[in-house]
């Protein structure tokens, strides 16, 4: 885990992962009431991964989209 954190750029972590983590955390706290810590943890991690994938795709798509339009 430490190797992964050191490999990432600080701005990448701050602007992408913190925002995505907060959104996943709010969704999990609001909607996930399974009565089991383990199930809620896995649902939270799945939500975080899904939102991270979507945000990654958007960050990759938007700059490319702007370059082809100019």
C-alpha positions, 0 to 999 in steps of 0.5 A: 500500500505504501508503494502504491501511495508513493507511486501516485502523484500527490495532485492525482490523489488529491483531486481524483481519489479524495473526491471519489472516496468522499462520494463513495463514502456518502453513498455508503453511509446513506444507502448501505444498511446491510447489518453486516460490517463486512457486506457494507465494507465490500459494497463501499469498496465496490462503489469506490472502484466503480466511481473511480473507473467512471471518473478515470474514463471521464478524465481520459475522455474529456481532454481527448474530446477537447483536443479533437474539437480544436 
